[in-house]
Amino acid sequence: MSIDIARARSDTPGCEAQTHFNNAGAALSPQPVLDTVITHLNREAEIGGYEAAAEADTRLEHLYAAAARLVGGNPREIAYLENATRAWDMAFYAIDWQAGDQIITAQAEYASNYIAYLHMVRKRGVEIVTVPNDQHGQISVDALTQRITDRTRLIAITHIPTNGGLVNPAAAVGEVAKAHNILYLLDACQAVGQIPVDAEAIGCDMLSATGRKYLRGPRGTGFLWVRESLIETLDPPLLDLHAAKLTGPDSYEVRRDARRFENWESFVAGRLGLATAIDYALDLGMDAIRDRIYALAGRLRDGLDSLPGATVRDLGQEKCGIVSFTLDGHEPIDIKESLAVERINVSASRRPSTLLDMTDRGLESVVRASVHYYNTEDEVDRLLEAVGAL
């Protein structure tokens, strides 16, 4: 199945204003998502927030079924959170960390996750073990296996790191985690909505995702998937009257599904918009979305390879829709600002975001151009022309 690009672009008002290659930051939402969010906000203004939420109850429940279908789970395994980082945090901090526990992670781990590891080093005395890359620049599965000990408590990696096109071999890591009966937390923030993601096939136990990136949903939305058999073994770091029930003056009961990781107050219009965005992606088909994105990214990499002074910085055997590059004599932030004048959106990924990886490669920053299926070949060529003109 192929994507009707003309229809996708007509559904995307932002396509008229600029060429948007910052989809790994926040993608342009399609009109159905905008309509869903705006309609609900208007309804809140008309009848009240609580009343509008009650009226939308069935559609709010649909989010759990849609998200479960997207990542290959069941609705009981889904929790709605306000972003992917908080979803990831709720899983990570729910583990009963003990002194001496080991966390194994990858070279290209995201800064927010790594800060949480360091937090547990200070707070609980855990140990961080970083796995080196293999010859392709992705996490070495052989080295991962060699670093597992009887103190290894968690394997946690980012499926698609923030600073480039690398797609880590998440399923191969899952096989190692399963073979050694170790918890496996996957940051799928850049993957969900861009490539097919099946949590069961990957073999992870917990997975976090966001709405604003490749799913094209509203900002301030995300979700967490937790394997059902694991849910009741995790103790959420925060509880309220939604995640638990007060049963007496000195007792409470925590929910038995993944909603124990939620809180009562949330962005209701955003939840509805996220469900619409998921449905929109599923209707197009994740295989078709991936194939289109990969083709556009390949065209961009090939074009950059032919530009004097340009160096593509993407690693891995499999490369996704995030294209990172540098240009001799030009700082990435200056390139970003120059392209913005031409109404071309890209971003600059700086060393602190993926500190270990960027330091190891001697990079301070890179230009990050992230394509989506609604981009066109002409837009890719326009970006290449603009970079070449620099």
C-alpha positions as CSV (number, residue, x, y, z in Angstrom):
1,M,0.0,0.0,0.0
2,S,1.3,3.4,-1.0
3,I,0.5,6.8,0.5
4,D,-1.5,9.4,-1.4
5,I,1.0,12.2,-0.9
6,A,-1.2,14.9,-2.4
7,R,-4.0,14.0,0.1
8,A,-1.5,13.9,3.0
9,R,-0.3,17.4,2.1
10,S,-3.8,18.7,1.6
11,D,-4.6,17.4,5.1
12,T,-1.6,19.3,6.5
13,P,-2.1,23.1,6.6
14,G,1.6,23.7,7.6
15,C,2.8,22.4,4.3
16,E,1.7,25.6,2.7
17,A,3.8,27.9,4.9
18,Q,7.2,26.2,5.0
19,T,9.3,23.1,4.2
20,H,9.3,21.2,7.4
21,F,12.3,18.9,8.1
22,N,12.0,19.1,11.9
23,N,9.7,16.1,12.3
24,A,11.9,14.5,14.9
25,G,11.3,17.7,17.0
26,A,7.6,18.1,16.3
27,A,5.8,17.1,13.1
28,L,3.1,19.1,11.4
29,S,-0.3,17.8,12.6
30,P,-2.9,16.8,10.0
31,Q,-6.3,18.6,9.9
32,P,-8.2,15.8,11.6
33,V,-6.0,16.1,14.7
34,L,-6.4,19.9,14.7
35,D,-10.2,19.5,14.4
36,T,-10.3,17.1,17.2
37,V,-8.4,19.2,19.6
38,I,-10.0,22.5,18.7
39,T,-13.5,21.0,18.7
40,H,-13.0,19.7,22.2
41,L,-11.5,23.0,23.5
42,N,-14.6,24.8,22.1
43,R,-16.8,22.2,23.8
44,E,-15.1,22.8,27.1
45,A,-15.7,26.6,26.7
46,E,-19.4,25.9,25.9
47,I,-20.4,23.4,28.6
48,G,-17.4,23.1,31.0
49,G,-14.3,21.0,31.2
50,Y,-15.7,18.1,33.4
51,E,-18.9,18.0,31.3
52,A,-17.0,17.9,28.0
53,A,-14.8,15.1,29.3
54,A,-17.8,13.0,30.4
55,E,-19.4,13.6,27.0
56,A,-16.2,12.4,25.3
57,D,-15.7,9.3,27.5
58,T,-16.0,6.7,24.8
59,R,-13.6,8.5,22.5
60,L,-11.1,8.9,25.4
61,E,-11.3,5.2,26.1
62,H,-10.5,4.6,22.4
63,L,-7.0,6.0,23.0
64,Y,-6.0,2.9,24.9
65,A,-7.2,0.5,22.2
66,A,-5.5,2.6,19.5
67,A,-2.2,2.8,21.3
68,A,-2.3,-0.9,22.0
69,R,-2.9,-1.7,18.4
70,L,0.0,0.6,17.4
71,V,2.6,-1.1,19.5
72,G,1.2,-4.6,19.6
73,G,-0.2,-4.8,23.1
74,N,-3.6,-4.7,24.8
75,P,-5.5,-1.7,26.3
76,R,-4.7,-2.8,29.9
77,E,-1.0,-2.3,29.1
78,I,-1.4,1.4,28.1
79,A,-1.0,4.5,30.3
80,Y,-1.5,8.0,29.0
81,L,1.2,10.5,30.1
82,E,1.9,14.1,29.2
83,N,5.1,13.2,27.3
84,A,7.5,10.4,26.5
85,T,10.0,11.5,29.1
86,R,7.5,11.3,31.9
87,A,6.2,8.0,30.6
88,W,9.8,6.6,30.6
89,D,10.3,8.1,34.1
90,M,7.2,6.4,35.5
91,A,8.5,3.0,34.4
92,F,12.1,3.6,35.4
93,Y,11.4,5.0,38.9
94,A,8.8,2.2,39.6
95,I,11.7,-0.3,39.9
96,D,12.7,-1.1,43.4
97,W,16.4,-0.1,43.0
98,Q,18.9,-1.5,45.4
99,A,22.6,-0.7,46.0
100,G,24.8,-2.5,43.6
101,D,22.1,-3.0,40.9
102,Q,23.4,-2.5,37.4
103,I,21.8,-0.5,34.6
104,I,23.1,-1.4,31.1
105,T,22.7,1.2,28.4
106,A,24.0,2.2,25.0
107,Q,26.5,4.7,23.8
108,A,23.9,6.9,22.2
109,E,21.5,7.1,25.2
110,Y,19.4,10.3,25.5
111,A,20.5,12.8,28.1
112,S,17.2,12.8,30.1
113,N,17.5,9.0,30.6
114,Y,21.1,9.1,31.5
115,I,20.4,11.8,34.1
116,A,17.9,9.4,35.7
117,Y,20.6,6.7,35.8
118,L,22.9,9.1,37.6
119,H,20.1,10.1,39.9
120,M,19.8,6.5,41.0
121,V,23.6,6.2,41.3
122,R,23.5,9.1,43.9
123,K,20.2,8.0,45.5
124,R,20.5,4.2,45.6
125,G,24.1,3.3,44.8
126,V,23.4,1.6,41.5
127,E,26.0,1.2,38.7
128,I,25.8,2.3,35.1
129,V,27.4,0.0,32.5
130,T,27.7,1.5,29.0
131,V,27.9,-0.9,26.0
132,P,30.2,0.2,23.2
133,N,29.1,0.3,19.6
134,D,29.8,-2.4,17.0
135,Q,31.5,-1.7,13.7
136,H,28.3,-0.2,12.3
137,G,28.0,2.3,15.1
138,Q,25.0,0.7,16.8
139,I,24.9,-1.0,20.2
140,S,27.0,-4.2,20.1
141,V,24.9,-7.1,21.0
142,D,27.9,-9.3,21.7
143,A,29.4,-6.7,24.0
144,L,26.0,-6.4,25.7
145,T,26.0,-10.1,26.4
146,Q,29.5,-10.0,27.8
147,R,28.6,-7.2,30.3
148,I,25.7,-9.0,32.0
149,T,26.3,-10.1,35.5
150,D,24.1,-11.4,38.3
151,R,23.7,-7.8,39.4
152,T,22.2,-6.6,36.1
153,R,18.8,-5.3,36.9
154,L,17.8,-3.4,33.7
155,I,18.7,-3.0,30.1
156,A,17.6,0.4,28.9
157,I,18.3,1.8,25.4
158,T,16.9,4.3,23.0
159,H,15.5,2.7,19.9
160,I,16.3,5.7,17.6
161,P,18.6,8.2,19.2
162,T,17.9,11.9,18.9
163,N,21.0,12.9,17.1
164,G,20.9,10.9,13.8
165,G,19.6,8.2,11.6
166,L,20.7,5.2,13.8
167,V,18.2,2.5,14.4
168,N,19.5,0.3,17.3
169,P,18.8,-3.4,16.9
170,A,16.1,-3.4,19.6
171,A,14.8,-6.9,18.9
172,A,18.3,-8.4,19.2
173,V,18.7,-6.7,22.5
174,G,15.3,-8.1,23.5
175,E,16.6,-11.6,22.9
176,V,19.5,-11.0,25.2
177,A,17.2,-9.6,27.9
178,K,14.8,-12.5,27.7
179,A,17.6,-15.1,27.7
180,H,19.0,-13.6,31.0
181,N,15.5,-12.7,32.5
182,I,16.4,-9.0,32.8
183,L,14.0,-6.1,32.6
184,Y,14.2,-4.2,29.3
185,L,13.0,-0.6,29.0
186,L,12.9,0.9,25.5
187,D,12.7,4.6,24.7
188,A,10.8,4.5,21.4
189,C,10.1,8.3,21.3
190,Q,11.6,8.7,17.8
191,A,10.5,5.3,16.5
192,V,6.7,5.1,17.2
193,G,4.9,6.7,14.3
194,Q,8.0,6.4,12.0
195,I,8.5,2.7,11.8
196,P,6.4,-0.4,12.7
197,V,6.9,-1.1,16.5
198,D,5.8,-4.3,18.0
199,A,6.6,-4.5,21.7
200,E,6.1,-8.2,21.9
201,A,8.3,-8.9,18.9
202,I,11.0,-6.6,20.2
203,G,10.8,-8.4,23.6
204,C,10.9,-5.3,25.8
205,D,9.0,-5.0,29.0
206,M,8.3,-1.3,29.0
207,L,8.1,1.2,26.1
208,S,7.7,4.9,26.1
209,A,6.3,7.0,23.2
210,T,5.4,10.6,22.4
211,G,2.6,12.2,20.4
212,R,4.3,15.3,19.0
213,K,7.0,13.7,16.8
214,Y,6.3,11.1,14.1
215,L,2.8,10.4,15.2
216,R,1.9,14.0,14.3
217,G,-0.2,14.4,17.5
218,P,-0.4,17.4,19.9
219,R,2.4,18.5,22.1
220,G,2.1,17.5,25.7
221,T,0.9,14.0,24.9
222,G,2.6,10.6,25.2
223,F,2.0,7.0,26.5
224,L,3.6,4.1,28.2
225,W,3.3,0.5,27.4
226,V,4.0,-2.1,30.2
227,R,3.9,-5.8,29.8
228,E,0.7,-7.0,31.7
229,S,2.5,-9.7,33.6
230,L,4.9,-7.1,35.0
231,I,2.5,-4.3,35.9
232,E,1.8,-5.3,39.5
233,T,5.4,-5.8,40.3
234,L,6.2,-2.1,39.6
235,D,5.5,0.5,42.3
236,P,4.7,3.9,40.7
237,P,6.8,6.7,42.1
238,L,3.7,8.9,42.3
239,L,0.1,8.0,43.2
240,D,-3.2,9.9,43.3
241,L,-6.9,9.1,43.5
242,H,-6.9,8.0,39.8
243,A,-3.9,5.6,40.1
244,A,-5.1,4.3,43.5
245,K,-8.2,4.1,45.6
246,L,-8.4,5.2,49.2
247,T,-10.0,2.3,51.1
248,G,-9.7,3.5,54.6
249,P,-7.9,6.1,56.9
250,D,-4.7,4.0,56.6
251,S,-5.1,2.0,53.5
252,Y,-5.2,2.2,49.7
253,E,-5.3,0.0,46.6
254,V,-3.3,0.6,43.5
255,R,-4.9,0.0,40.1
256,R,-4.0,-3.4,38.6
257,D,-3.7,-2.1,35.0
258,A,-1.1,0.3,33.5
259,R,-3.2,3.3,34.4
260,R,-1.6,3.1,37.9
261,F,1.1,5.2,36.1
262,E,-1.3,7.9,35.2
263,N,-2.6,10.9,37.2
264,W,-6.1,12.2,37.3
265,E,-5.7,15.6,35.6
266,S,-4.6,15.6,32.0
267,F,-4.9,17.5,28.7
268,V,-8.2,16.0,27.6
269,A,-8.2,17.6,24.2
270,G,-4.7,16.4,23.7
271,R,-5.7,12.8,24.6
272,L,-8.4,12.9,22.0
273,G,-6.0,14.4,19.5
274,L,-3.4,11.7,20.2
275,A,-6.0,9.0,19.5
276,T,-6.9,10.7,16.2
277,A,-3.3,10.9,15.3
278,I,-2.7,7.2,16.0
279,D,-5.8,6.3,14.0
280,Y,-4.6,8.5,11.1
281,A,-1.2,6.7,11.1
282,L,-2.7,3.2,11.3
283,D,-5.1,4.0,8.5
284,L,-2.1,4.8,6.3
285,G,-0.2,1.8,7.4
286,M,3.1,1.8,9.3
287,D,4.9,-0.2,6.6
288,A,4.0,2.4,4.0
289,I,4.9,5.3,6.3
290,R,8.4,3.7,7.0
291,D,9.0,3.0,3.3
292,R,8.2,6.5,2.3
293,I,10.3,8.1,5.0
294,Y,13.3,5.9,4.4
295,A,13.1,6.6,0.6
296,L,13.1,10.4,1.2
297,A,15.9,10.1,3.8
298,G,18.0,8.0,1.4
299,R,17.6,10.7,-1.3
300,L,18.7,13.4,1.1
301,R,21.8,11.4,2.3
302,D,22.8,10.7,-1.3
303,G,22.5,14.4,-2.2
304,L,24.5,15.5,0.8
305,D,27.2,13.0,-0.1
306,S,27.6,14.8,-3.4
307,L,28.0,18.3,-1.8
308,P,31.5,19.5,-1.3
309,G,32.3,19.9,2.4
310,A,29.2,18.1,3.6
311,T,29.5,15.0,5.8
312,V,26.6,12.7,6.7
313,R,27.0,11.7,10.3
314,D,24.4,8.9,10.5
315,L,25.4,5.5,12.0
316,G,24.0,2.0,12.0
317,Q,23.1,-0.8,9.5
318,E,19.6,0.5,9.3
319,K,19.1,4.2,8.9
320,C,15.8,6.0,9.5
321,G,14.3,9.4,8.5
322,I,16.6,11.5,10.7
323,V,19.5,12.7,8.7
324,S,22.4,14.3,10.5
325,F,25.2,16.2,8.8
326,T,27.9,18.8,9.1
327,L,29.2,21.3,6.6
328,D,32.9,22.4,6.6
329,G,33.2,26.0,7.8
330,H,29.7,26.4,9.0
331,E,28.3,25.9,12.5
332,P,25.1,23.8,12.6
333,I,23.1,26.5,14.4
334,D,24.1,29.0,11.7
335,I,23.0,26.6,9.0
336,K,19.7,26.1,10.9
337,E,19.2,29.9,11.0
338,S,20.2,30.4,7.4
339,L,17.7,27.7,6.2
340,A,15.0,29.3,8.4
341,V,15.2,32.5,6.3
342,E,14.4,30.3,3.3
343,R,11.4,28.9,5.3
344,I,13.1,25.5,5.7
345,N,12.9,24.0,9.1
346,V,15.7,21.9,10.5
347,S,17.2,21.6,14.0
348,A,20.7,21.4,15.5
349,S,21.5,18.6,17.8
350,R,24.1,19.5,20.4
351,R,26.6,17.3,22.3
352,P,24.8,17.4,25.7
353,S,21.7,15.6,24.3
354,T,23.7,12.5,23.5
355,L,26.9,13.3,25.5
356,L,28.7,9.9,25.3
357,D,28.1,9.4,21.6
358,M,28.9,12.9,20.5
359,T,32.0,13.1,22.7
360,D,33.3,9.8,21.4
361,R,32.9,11.0,17.8
362,G,34.4,14.4,18.5
363,L,31.2,16.3,17.5
364,E,29.9,19.4,19.2
365,S,26.7,19.6,17.1
366,V,25.1,18.4,13.9
367,V,22.4,19.6,11.7
368,R,19.4,17.3,12.0
369,A,17.0,17.2,9.1
370,S,14.1,14.8,9.8
371,V,11.8,13.9,6.9
372,H,8.2,12.7,7.1
373,Y,6.0,11.0,4.5
374,Y,4.2,14.2,3.6
375,N,7.5,15.8,2.5
376,T,8.2,15.6,-1.3
377,E,11.2,14.9,-3.4
378,D,11.1,18.5,-4.6
379,E,11.4,19.7,-1.0
380,V,14.4,17.4,-0.4
381,D,16.1,18.9,-3.5
382,R,15.2,22.4,-2.3
383,L,17.0,21.7,1.0
384,L,20.0,20.3,-0.8
385,E,20.1,23.4,-3.1
386,A,19.9,25.7,0.0
387,V,22.7,23.8,1.8
388,G,24.8,23.8,-1.4
389,A,24.4,27.6,-1.7
390,L,26.1,28.0,1.7
